[in-house]
């Protein structure tokens, strides 16, 4: 059998060689048994393995621990997406060792990504938290905001989690209004991105201004403004779908769409 692609983690960090490649199996052979270890699937006919060790792991000489966000651009996009999937599933594996219905230990179902209770046979699956992102346009300006936890000077599109019983469209309108006091219309789909920090699925949209005055939500939004192309602030790093959404909005303004 071909050597597996090793999507290995120490705590929340991805393990890479110092050449920014996935570590070879031989480089990990001297490590103690991992906390989690299972097959993800295959890539190009080679098996993909997800493994996780504690954060305080002593690393082999040719292996380094890298924040997954920082790994974007260091490894191929397809490899990064698989690493994101591995991170999501490893987090789910750690959080679902016991049945949520009866409390008994669980085991991984070999047929699909699921956990089976060893007593009551309850079946559970990895949780996915859908979150929306909305870039609002008014004429030749874009509505951007910053959260207190953003790096200094950075602004982005508005975002929030879909609540139980809520449609995606309803969530978009609610989040934009709650965070900025702005009403939107003409919602248009852009793209999606798995975001395993820890278990989100980002759903990105464009929308148009329909009314209201900017009123930042206390404790959530530090500042929100309408930005024209000649005064854009610092934007999100390319790792997130926010960067792609904003670049598409900028392209539309530049082309007069």
C-alpha positions as CSV (number, residue, x, y, z in Angstrom):
1,X,0.0,0.0,0.0
2,X,1.2,3.5,-0.8
3,X,2.4,5.6,2.1
4,X,-0.3,7.6,3.7
5,X,-0.7,11.4,3.7
6,X,-0.2,12.3,7.3
7,X,-2.5,15.0,8.6
8,X,-1.0,15.1,12.0
9,X,-1.7,17.7,14.8
10,X,-0.2,18.6,18.1
11,X,-3.1,20.2,19.9
12,X,-4.6,22.7,17.5
13,X,-1.4,23.0,15.3
14,X,-0.7,21.2,12.1
15,X,2.6,19.3,11.9
16,X,4.7,20.0,8.8
17,X,8.3,19.4,7.8
18,X,10.6,22.3,7.7
19,X,10.2,22.2,3.9
20,X,6.5,23.0,4.4
21,X,5.4,19.5,3.4
22,X,3.2,17.0,5.3
23,X,5.5,14.9,7.5
24,X,6.5,11.4,6.3
25,X,5.2,8.4,8.3
26,X,8.8,7.6,9.2
27,X,9.2,11.1,10.8
28,X,6.3,10.3,13.1
29,X,7.1,6.7,13.9
30,X,9.1,7.5,17.1
31,X,6.2,9.5,18.6
32,X,4.0,7.9,21.4
33,X,0.6,6.6,20.4
34,X,-1.7,9.4,19.3
35,X,-4.9,10.4,21.1
36,X,-6.8,10.0,17.8
37,X,-6.0,8.0,14.7
38,X,-8.3,7.2,11.8
39,X,-8.5,7.2,8.0
40,X,-10.0,10.3,6.3
41,X,-10.2,8.7,2.8
42,X,-7.9,8.8,-0.2
43,X,-6.1,11.4,-2.3
44,X,-4.7,10.3,-5.7
45,X,-4.9,6.6,-4.6
46,X,-3.0,7.2,-1.4
47,X,-4.7,6.9,2.0
48,X,-5.1,10.0,4.1
49,X,-4.6,9.6,7.9
50,X,-5.7,12.0,10.6
51,X,-3.8,11.8,13.9
52,X,-3.7,14.0,17.0
53,X,-1.2,14.3,19.8
54,X,-1.3,16.6,22.9
55,X,-0.1,20.2,22.4
56,X,3.0,19.6,24.6
57,X,4.3,16.9,22.3
58,X,8.1,16.8,21.8
59,X,8.6,17.0,18.1
60,X,11.1,15.2,15.9
61,X,13.9,17.2,14.5
62,X,12.5,17.7,11.0
63,X,8.9,18.5,12.2
64,X,7.4,21.8,13.2
65,X,3.9,22.8,14.6
66,X,2.2,25.4,12.5
67,X,-1.1,27.2,13.1
68,X,-3.5,26.0,10.4
69,X,-4.3,29.6,9.3
70,X,-0.6,30.2,8.8
71,X,-0.3,27.0,6.8
72,X,-2.5,28.5,4.1
73,X,-0.2,29.3,1.2
74,X,2.6,27.1,2.5
75,X,0.9,23.9,1.3
76,X,-1.3,23.3,-1.8
77,X,-4.9,24.5,-1.5
78,X,-6.2,21.0,-1.9
79,X,-3.9,19.7,0.9
80,X,-5.0,22.6,3.1
81,X,-8.6,21.8,2.7
82,X,-8.0,18.2,3.7
83,X,-6.0,19.4,6.7
84,X,-9.1,21.6,7.6
85,X,-11.3,18.5,7.3
86,X,-8.9,16.5,9.5
87,X,-8.9,19.2,12.1
88,X,-12.7,19.3,12.2
89,X,-13.0,15.5,12.5
90,X,-10.2,15.3,15.1
91,X,-12.0,17.9,17.2
92,X,-15.3,16.0,16.8
93,X,-13.6,12.7,17.8
94,X,-12.2,14.2,21.0
95,X,-15.6,15.8,21.9
96,X,-17.7,12.7,21.2
97,X,-16.0,10.0,23.2
98,X,-19.1,9.5,25.2
99,X,-22.7,9.1,24.1
100,X,-24.8,12.3,24.4
101,X,-27.9,10.2,25.1
102,X,-26.7,7.8,27.8
103,X,-23.1,8.7,28.6
104,X,-21.6,5.3,27.6
105,X,-18.3,5.2,25.6
106,X,-18.6,5.5,21.8
107,X,-16.7,3.9,18.9
108,X,-16.1,5.1,15.4
109,X,-18.3,3.6,12.8
110,X,-16.0,2.0,10.2
111,X,-18.6,2.6,7.4
112,X,-19.1,6.3,7.7
113,X,-18.0,9.4,9.7
114,X,-20.2,8.6,12.7
115,X,-19.9,7.5,16.3
116,X,-21.9,4.6,17.7
117,X,-22.8,4.2,21.3
118,X,-21.5,0.9,22.7
119,X,-24.6,0.5,24.9
120,X,-27.7,2.2,23.4
121,X,-26.4,2.2,19.8
122,X,-27.2,6.0,19.4
123,X,-25.5,7.3,16.2
124,X,-24.0,10.8,16.1
125,X,-22.3,12.7,13.3
126,X,-19.8,15.6,13.2
127,X,-21.5,18.9,14.1
128,X,-21.4,21.6,11.5
129,X,-22.3,25.2,12.5
130,X,-23.5,27.2,9.4
131,X,-22.5,30.9,9.5
132,X,-23.3,33.6,7.0
133,X,-21.2,36.4,5.7
134,X,-22.6,39.4,3.9
135,X,-20.9,42.2,1.8
136,X,-23.3,45.0,1.6
137,X,-23.1,47.6,-1.3
138,X,-24.5,51.1,-1.5
139,X,-23.7,52.7,-4.8
140,X,-19.9,52.7,-5.1
141,X,-19.3,52.0,-1.4
142,X,-19.0,48.8,0.6
143,X,-20.1,48.3,4.2
144,X,-17.2,47.0,6.3
145,X,-16.9,46.5,10.0
146,X,-14.4,45.5,12.6
147,X,-14.7,43.3,15.7
148,X,-12.7,44.0,18.8
149,X,-10.7,40.8,18.3
150,X,-9.6,41.7,14.7
151,X,-5.9,42.7,14.2
152,X,-5.4,46.5,14.4
153,X,-6.8,48.4,11.3
154,X,-8.5,45.4,9.8
155,X,-12.2,45.5,8.6
156,X,-14.2,42.8,7.0
157,X,-17.7,41.8,5.8
158,X,-20.4,41.2,8.4
159,X,-20.9,37.6,9.6
160,X,-22.9,35.6,12.2
161,X,-24.2,32.1,13.0
162,X,-27.5,30.7,11.7
163,X,-29.9,30.1,14.6
164,X,-32.2,27.2,15.1
165,X,-35.3,27.5,12.9
166,X,-33.9,30.3,10.9
167,X,-33.4,30.5,7.1
168,X,-30.1,31.6,5.7
169,X,-31.8,34.7,4.1
170,X,-33.4,35.5,7.4
171,X,-30.1,35.2,9.2
172,X,-28.4,37.5,6.8
173,X,-31.0,40.2,7.3
174,X,-31.0,39.8,11.0
175,X,-27.2,39.8,11.5
176,X,-26.6,42.8,9.3
177,X,-29.3,44.8,11.1
178,X,-28.3,43.7,14.6
179,X,-24.6,44.5,14.0
180,X,-25.0,47.8,12.0
181,X,-28.7,48.9,11.9
182,X,-28.7,48.5,8.1
183,X,-31.5,46.9,6.1
184,X,-30.5,44.8,3.0
185,X,-32.2,43.6,-0.2
186,X,-31.2,41.7,-3.4
187,X,-29.3,39.0,-1.6
188,X,-27.0,37.1,-4.0
189,X,-25.0,33.9,-3.5
190,X,-21.2,34.0,-3.7
191,X,-19.5,30.9,-2.4
192,X,-18.9,28.7,0.7
193,X,-15.9,27.5,2.7
194,X,-15.5,24.9,5.4
195,X,-13.9,26.7,8.4
196,X,-12.8,24.3,11.1
197,X,-12.3,26.9,13.9
198,X,-13.8,24.9,15.3
199,X,-16.6,23.5,13.1
200,X,-18.2,26.2,10.9
201,X,-19.4,26.2,7.3
202,X,-19.1,29.8,6.0
203,X,-21.8,30.8,3.4
204,X,-20.9,34.1,1.7
205,X,-23.3,36.5,-0.1
206,X,-23.5,39.9,-1.7
207,X,-26.5,42.2,-0.9
208,X,-27.6,45.8,-1.6
209,X,-28.4,48.6,0.9
210,X,-32.1,49.1,1.5
211,X,-32.1,51.7,4.3
212,X,-31.0,52.6,7.7
213,X,-28.1,54.5,9.3
214,X,-25.0,52.8,10.7
215,X,-25.4,52.0,14.4
216,X,-22.6,49.6,15.5
217,X,-23.8,46.9,17.9
218,X,-22.4,47.4,21.4
219,X,-19.8,44.9,22.5
220,X,-19.8,43.2,19.0
221,X,-18.8,45.8,16.5
222,X,-16.0,48.2,17.3
223,X,-16.6,50.3,14.1
224,X,-18.5,50.1,10.9
225,X,-18.3,52.4,7.9
226,X,-19.1,52.8,4.2
227,X,-15.8,52.5,2.2
228,X,-15.1,53.6,-1.3
229,X,-12.3,52.1,-3.4
230,X,-10.0,55.0,-2.7
231,X,-10.0,54.6,1.0
232,X,-10.2,50.8,1.7
233,X,-8.9,49.7,5.1
234,X,-6.7,46.6,5.8
235,X,-8.6,43.5,4.6
236,X,-8.7,39.9,5.9
237,X,-5.9,37.4,5.0
238,X,-6.3,35.2,1.9
239,X,-7.0,32.1,4.0
240,X,-10.6,33.1,4.6
241,X,-13.5,33.3,2.2
242,X,-13.9,36.9,3.5
243,X,-10.9,37.9,1.4
244,X,-12.4,36.3,-1.8
245,X,-15.8,37.9,-1.1
246,X,-14.2,41.4,-0.7
247,X,-12.1,41.0,-3.7
248,X,-15.1,40.1,-5.8
249,X,-17.0,43.2,-4.4
250,X,-14.0,45.4,-5.3
251,X,-13.9,43.8,-8.8
252,X,-17.6,44.6,-9.3
253,X,-17.1,48.2,-8.3
254,X,-14.0,48.6,-10.5
255,X,-15.8,47.2,-13.5
256,X,-19.0,49.1,-12.9
257,X,-21.2,46.1,-12.5
